Amino acid sequence: MCVPHTMEAGKHSTGQGQGQGSRGGVPLEPFVHQVGGHTSMMRYDDHTVCKPLISREQRFYESLPPEMKEFTPEYKGVVLVCFEGDMDGYINLVAYPYVESEGLDHEELPERDQPRRKHSRRSLHRSSSDHKEDRPAHESDSSENLQELKSPRLDLQIHSDVPFQMLDGNSGLSSEKISHNPWSLRCHKQQLSRMRSESKERKFYKFLLLENVVHHFSYPCILDLKMGTRQHGDDASEEKAARQMKKCEQSTSATLGVRVCGMQVYQMDTGHYLCRNKYYGRGLSIEGFRHALYQFMHNGTQLRKDLFEPMLGKLRSLKAVLERQASYRFYSSSLLIIYEGKEPEPAEPPSEKEPLAGQTAPDPSLIIQEHTPPLPPPPAPPPPPSDPHSRSPPSVDVRMIDFAHSTFKGFRDDQTVHDGPDRGYVFGLESLINILEAIQEDNQ
C-alpha cells in the first residue's frame, strides 16, 4: 500500500513474475511451524524467517559472543514490511530492503518519522507461483483504502503437507486437521490486528531477518521451552513484573527453571503433528512436565531412544557455554529443541543379488581372472553393533531464541549489572538434563 511514496517502484527489479513482480518486494507468509511465542513469525524464504523488530533484540544479536552463535539463529539483517492489497481486495504483508540513511540514528526516531528509503542493491526476490498484478498507484497510497480492504488471506499459500492437530487437555484430540500449527495462525491474526490498528500512523514496520532453524528438517518436531526462574526484564514495570512472577510461581518455572511454551511432534502412526500450546505448559506439575518430555520423544509408535545422547550432548554443551557468560541474563528467552520426526531408514545388510529370471549368475573365479589377481582372504567381520538395525545418527538441534529482555554488562547503557552467569537459566538446563537422563534410564 505504501510503495509509491517510499520506494522507486518498478526500478531495481530483476525478474518479472517473482514475488510481487516489478516492485521487488517479498510477500510474507505465516511460518507454519511456529509453536510458541506471541509475536507472529513470518516465512521470508525457505532459509529465512522474520519477526517484528525490537531494537534491544536486534542489538543483542549483533553483540552475541562467538561461542553462543552455535546455539542461536543466524542474524541476517532488517527489512521494511508494509501492507499491500492484491487484485481480489485482500491485504498482504510485503517485505522491502532496508537501507540505513547516513547521519541518522533510526533507533531513536519514531517509526513513522523515519526518512523515506530506496531499494538496496541486493535483490530480495523470492520465487512465487502466485503472482498478482500491481495495483494502481492511486489505490496504493491511501491509508483509508487499507481499512476498506478485506481481512488478510488465511488460506495459507505456503503450508505443510503434513496435517496438524491440537491436543487439548479438556477436549482431547481435535477432529480438525489443518495445514499449519494452530498457534502460528493465532499469532498471525493478532499481529495483523495490531498492525492494522496503527496503519494510519505508520507506513512501514521494521522486521528482523533470522535463520529458519528448521529448514533442513523434513518433519520438524519442535519443543519450545521458556527458560529460567525469572521472566521479566530489568526495565519492566511493577505491574508487569508482578504478572510475570505470578506465572513463574504457578508453573514449573519456579520449581524447575523451565516450562513448556509449545510443542509439535510428528506421529508415525497417524501421519500428523501432535500440538500443544503455552496454556497446556503453564498448568503442568513436575511430573506433568516429565510426561510432556516423554511425549515429545515419542512418535506414536515408540520412544525415540536414539535421540537421547545427541540431545543431551547439545544441552550439556550449551550449559557449559552459558556458565562462562558472566553478567549475561536471558530473561523471557526460550529454548528450541528440534529433531527430525521421520526416523532414518535402517541400513540394509549387504546381500548377494540374485540373478533375474532367465539369467545365469557369473562365475566369480572368471571375474577375478579378468580384472585382478586373486585377492587374499577377507578380514574377520567386526562384531555386530548392539542395535541390530544400525541407523545414521538422528538430526537434533538446540537453539536459544527471543532476546528482547536480555542484558549484559555494558549493553546499551543498562543501569542494572548482574554478577556471574544466568543461574536461573542454567538451573533450567540442569533440570532438563536430569529429567531426560531419568527417562532414558527408565527406558533402557
C-alpha positions in Angstrom: 0.0 0.0 0.0 2.9 2.3 0.6 5.4 1.6 -2.1 4.8 4.6 -4.5 5.5 7.1 -1.8 8.6 5.5 -0.3 10.2 3.3 -3.0 11.1 3.9 -6.6 8.5 1.3 -7.7 9.4 -0.6 -10.8 13.2 0.1 -10.6 15.9 -2.3 -9.5 13.6 -5.2 -10.3 15.1 -8.4 -11.9 12.7 -11.0 -13.0 9.1 -10.3 -13.8 6.7 -12.8 -12.2 8.6 -13.3 -9.0 7.1 -12.3 -5.6 5.2 -9.1 -6.2 6.7 -8.7 -9.7 8.1 -5.3 -10.8 8.1 -3.9 -7.3 10.8 -6.2 -6.0 9.0 -6.9 -2.7 8.9 -10.3 -1.0 5.4 -11.4 0.1 5.4 -12.9 3.6 3.5 -15.9 4.8 2.9 -17.1 8.3 5.6 -19.5 9.4 3.7 -22.8 9.7 5.9 -24.4 12.3 5.7 -21.6 15.0 4.7 -23.5 18.2 5.0 -20.7 20.8 5.5 -17.0 21.4 3.1 -14.1 21.0 4.5 -12.2 18.0 4.0 -13.8 14.6 6.9 -15.4 12.8 6.7 -14.9 9.0 8.3 -17.0 6.3 10.6 -14.9 4.1 12.1 -17.7 2.1 13.0 -21.4 2.7 16.0 -20.5 4.8 14.8 -17.3 6.5 12.0 -16.1 8.8 11.3 -12.6 10.1 9.6 -11.1 13.1 8.7 -7.6 14.3 11.9 -5.7 15.2 12.6 -4.8 18.9 15.8 -2.8 18.9 17.2 -4.4 22.1 16.9 -7.8 20.5 18.5 -6.6 17.3 21.5 -5.2 19.2 21.8 -8.3 21.2 22.0 -10.5 18.1 24.7 -8.1 16.8 26.6 -8.4 20.1 26.5 -12.2 20.6 29.6 -13.9 21.9 31.1 -16.1 19.2 30.7 -19.3 21.3 27.0 -18.6 21.6 26.3 -18.4 17.9 26.2 -22.2 17.5 23.1 -22.1 19.8 21.2 -19.2 18.3 19.7 -18.5 14.8 21.9 -16.6 12.4 21.0 -12.9 12.3 20.5 -11.8 8.7 19.6 -8.1 8.9 16.5 -6.0 8.7 13.7 -5.5 6.2 10.8 -3.0 6.0 7.3 -4.5 5.9 4.1 -2.9 4.8 0.5 -3.7 3.9 -0.3 -4.2 0.2 -3.6 -5.1 -1.4 -4.0 -7.7 -4.2 -6.4 -7.7 -7.1 -9.0 -9.6 -5.0 -9.1 -6.9 -2.3 -7.1 -8.9 0.3 -4.3 -7.4 2.2 -0.8 -9.0 2.4 2.4 -8.2 4.2 5.3 -7.5 1.8 8.9 -7.0 2.7 11.3 -4.5 1.1 15.0 -3.8 1.6 16.0 -1.6 4.5 18.8 1.0 3.9 20.2 2.9 6.8 20.4 6.6 5.9 23.7 8.3 6.7 23.9 10.6 9.7 20.7 9.4 11.3 20.1 7.0 14.1 16.8 5.4 13.2 16.6 3.6 16.5 15.9 6.8 18.3 13.3 8.1 15.9 9.6 7.1 16.0 9.0 4.7 13.2 6.5 6.9 11.4 9.1 9.8 11.4 11.8 7.9 9.7 13.0 9.2 6.3 12.0 7.5 3.1 14.2 4.8 1.8 15.1 3.4 -1.6 15.9 -0.1 -2.7 19.2 -1.5 -1.7 21.4 -3.0 -4.4 20.8 -6.5 -3.1 17.8 -8.2 -4.7 15.2 -9.5 -2.3 13.2 -11.6 -4.7 11.7 -14.9 -3.8 10.1 -17.2 -6.4 6.4 -17.5 -6.2 3.8 -19.1 -8.4 1.0 -16.8 -7.1 1.9 -13.6 -8.9 -0.5 -10.7 -8.7 -0.6 -7.7 -10.9 0.3 -4.3 -9.5 -2.4 -2.2 -8.0 -2.7 1.3 -9.5 -0.7 3.9 -7.6 -3.7 5.9 -6.6 -5.2 2.9 -4.9 -2.0 2.0 -3.0 -1.1 5.2 -1.1 -4.2 5.8 0.9 -4.4 4.5 4.5 -8.2 4.9 4.3 -8.3 2.4 1.5 -6.4 -0.1 3.7 -9.3 0.0 6.2 -11.7 -0.9 3.4 -9.7 -3.9 2.3 -10.8 -7.4 3.2 -9.1 -9.3 6.0 -5.8 -11.0 5.3 -5.9 -14.3 3.5 -5.9 -17.2 6.0 -5.9 -20.0 3.5 -2.1 -20.1 3.6 -0.3 -20.4 0.3 2.7 -21.9 2.0 1.7 -24.8 4.1 2.9 -28.2 5.3 1.9 -31.3 3.5 1.5 -32.9 7.0 -1.7 -32.0 8.9 -1.6 -30.6 12.4 -3.9 -31.5 15.2 -4.1 -29.6 18.6 -4.2 -31.9 21.6 -6.3 -30.0 24.1 -6.4 -31.1 27.8 -10.1 -30.6 28.0 -11.4 -32.0 24.7 -8.8 -34.5 23.7 -7.5 -34.7 20.2 -9.4 -32.3 18.0 -11.0 -33.7 14.9 -10.0 -30.7 12.7 -6.8 -31.2 10.6 -5.2 -28.1 9.3 -2.1 -27.4 7.2 -0.2 -25.3 9.8 0.4 -25.2 13.5 -2.8 -23.6 15.0 -0.6 -21.4 17.3 1.1 -19.9 14.2 -2.3 -18.8 12.8 -3.4 -17.4 16.2 -0.2 -15.3 16.4 -0.6 -14.1 12.8 -4.2 -12.9 13.3 -3.2 -11.0 16.5 -0.1 -9.4 14.8 -2.1 -8.2 11.8 -4.8 -6.8 14.0 -2.2 -4.7 15.9 -0.6 -3.5 12.7 -3.8 -2.6 11.1 -4.8 -0.5 14.1 -1.7 1.5 13.6 -1.8 1.7 9.8 -3.0 5.3 9.6 0.1 6.5 11.6 2.7 4.1 10.3 3.5 3.1 6.8 6.4 0.8 7.4 7.4 -1.7 10.1 10.9 -3.0 10.7 11.3 -6.8 10.9 14.3 -8.8 11.9 15.6 -11.4 9.4 16.7 -14.6 11.1 17.7 -18.1 10.1 14.9 -20.6 9.7 16.4 -23.2 12.1 14.0 -26.0 10.9 14.6 -25.5 7.2 16.7 -28.7 6.8 14.2 -30.9 8.7 11.6 -32.8 6.7 9.3 -33.4 9.6 10.4 -31.0 12.3 9.5 -31.9 15.9 9.8 -28.8 18.0 9.7 -28.2 21.7 9.6 -24.5 22.8 10.7 -24.1 26.4 10.6 -20.8 28.4 13.9 -20.9 30.4 14.8 -19.5 33.8 13.2 -18.8 37.1 12.5 -15.1 36.2 10.8 -13.8 33.1 10.6 -10.0 33.5 13.3 -7.7 32.2 15.1 -5.1 34.4 13.1 -2.4 32.7 9.7 -4.0 33.4 7.0 -2.0 35.2 6.0 -3.2 38.7 2.7 -4.4 37.3 4.3 -6.4 34.5 7.0 -7.8 36.9 4.2 -8.9 39.3 2.3 -10.7 36.5 5.4 -12.5 35.3 6.4 -13.5 38.8 3.0 -15.0 39.3 3.2 -17.0 36.1 6.5 -18.4 37.3 5.3 -19.2 40.8 2.3 -21.1 39.4 4.3 -23.2 36.9 7.4 -25.3 36.7 9.4 -22.1 36.0 9.7 -21.8 39.8 10.4 -25.5 40.6 12.4 -26.5 37.6 13.6 -23.3 35.9 11.8 -24.3 32.7 8.2 -24.6 31.4 6.6 -25.8 28.2 5.6 -23.0 25.8 4.6 -25.0 22.8 5.2 -28.3 21.1 4.6 -30.2 17.9 5.6 -33.9 17.4 5.2 -35.9 14.2 3.2 -39.1 14.8 4.3 -42.0 12.7 1.1 -44.0 13.4 -1.3 -41.3 12.2 0.8 -39.1 9.9 0.1 -35.8 11.6 1.7 -33.4 14.0 0.5 -33.5 17.6 0.4 -29.9 19.0 0.5 -28.4 22.5 0.4 -24.7 23.4 1.6 -22.5 26.3 -1.6 -22.8 28.3 -1.0 -26.5 28.5 2.5 -25.9 29.7 1.6 -23.4 32.4 -0.6 -26.0 34.1 1.9 -28.8 34.3 3.3 -30.2 37.6 6.8 -31.5 37.8 5.5 -35.0 36.9 3.4 -33.4 34.1 6.5 -31.7 32.7 8.3 -35.1 32.7 5.4 -36.6 30.8 5.4 -33.8 28.3 9.1 -34.5 27.6 8.3 -38.2 27.2 5.5 -37.3 24.8 7.9 -35.1 22.8 10.3 -38.0 22.4 7.5 -40.5 21.4 6.5 -40.7 17.7 3.2 -42.5 18.3 4.6 -46.0 17.9 7.7 -45.9 20.0 10.0 -43.8 22.2 12.8 -42.4 20.1 15.7 -43.7 22.3 18.2 -42.8 19.6 17.6 -39.1 20.4 18.7 -39.1 24.0 22.5 -39.0 23.5 22.7 -36.3 20.8 20.1 -34.2 22.6 21.8 -34.5 26.0 25.2 -33.8 24.4 23.9 -30.5 22.9 22.2 -29.4 26.2 25.4 -30.1 28.2 27.5 -28.1 25.7 25.0 -25.2 25.9 25.1 -25.3 29.7 29.0 -25.2 29.6 28.9 -22.2 27.3 26.3 -20.2 29.4 28.2 -20.9 32.6 31.1 -18.9 31.1 28.9 -15.9 30.2 29.4 -13.6 33.2 26.8 -10.8 33.7 24.5 -12.2 30.9 20.8 -12.5 31.7 18.3 -14.1 29.2 15.1 -13.1 30.8 12.0 -14.4 29.0 14.0 -16.1 26.3 13.1 -19.5 25.0 15.0 -22.7 24.0 14.0 -24.7 21.0 14.8 -28.4 20.8 14.3 -29.8 17.3 14.7 -33.2 15.8 13.8 -35.0 12.6 10.4 -36.7 13.0 10.9 -39.2 10.3 13.2 -41.9 11.6 16.3 -42.7 9.5 15.9 -45.8 7.4 17.7 -48.9 8.8 20.8 -49.7 6.9 20.2 -52.8 4.7 22.6 -55.6 5.4 24.8 -56.4 2.4 23.5 -59.3 0.4 24.3 -61.1 -2.8 21.9 -60.1 -5.6 20.1 -63.0 -7.1 20.1 -63.2 -10.9 16.9 -62.2 -12.7 14.8 -65.0 -14.2 16.4 -66.3 -17.4 19.9 -65.1 -16.4 22.9 -67.2 -15.3 24.9 -66.0 -12.4 28.6 -65.3 -13.5 31.3 -67.5 -12.1 33.3 -65.4 -9.5 36.5 -67.1 -10.4 36.2 -65.9 -14.0 35.6 -62.3 -12.9 38.7 -62.3 -10.7 40.9 -63.6 -13.5 39.6 -61.0 -15.9 40.1 -57.9 -13.7 42.7 -58.6 -11.0 44.9 -61.2 -9.5 43.4 -63.4 -6.7 42.6 -61.5 -3.6 43.7 -62.5 0.0 41.0 -63.8 2.2 38.9 -61.0 3.7 39.5 -60.0 7.3 37.2 -61.2 10.1 34.0 -59.1 10.2 33.7 -56.6 13.1 31.4 -57.6 16.0 27.8 -56.7 15.3 26.5 -53.4 16.9 24.4 -53.5 19.9 21.4 -52.3 17.8 20.7 -54.8 15.1 19.2 -52.1 12.9 22.1 -49.7 12.6 20.9 -46.2 11.6 22.5 -43.0 10.6 22.7 -40.5 13.5 19.5 -38.6 14.1 19.3 -34.9 13.3 18.9 -32.9 16.5 19.3 -29.1 17.1 19.1 -26.9 20.1 18.7 -23.1 19.7 18.1 -20.1 22.0 15.6 -17.5 20.8 13.8 -14.3 21.9 16.3 -11.8 23.4 14.1 -8.8 23.8 14.7 -8.6 27.6 18.3 -9.9 27.6 21.2 -7.9 29.0 24.9 -8.0 29.9 27.4 -5.6 31.4 27.9 -2.6 29.1 24.9 -3.4 26.9 23.0 -0.3 25.8 24.0 1.7 28.9 21.8 -0.7 31.0 21.8 0.6 34.6 21.5 -2.8 36.3 24.6 -5.0 36.1 24.4 -8.7 37.2 27.1 -10.8 38.6 28.1 -14.3 37.3 26.2 -16.4 34.8 22.4 -16.6 34.5 21.8 -19.1 37.2 18.1 -19.3 36.6 18.7 -20.4 33.0 21.4 -22.8 34.0 19.1 -24.3 36.6 16.5 -24.9 33.9 19.1 -26.6 31.7 20.1 -28.8 34.7 16.5 -29.8 35.3 16.0 -30.6 31.7 19.1 -32.7 31.5 18.3 -34.6 34.7 14.7 -35.4 33.6 15.9 -36.6 30.1 18.5 -38.7 31.8 15.9 -40.3 34.1 13.6 -41.0 31.1 16.5 -42.6 29.3 17.4 -44.7 32.3 13.8 -45.8 32.8 13.5 -47.0 29.2 16.8 -48.8 28.7 
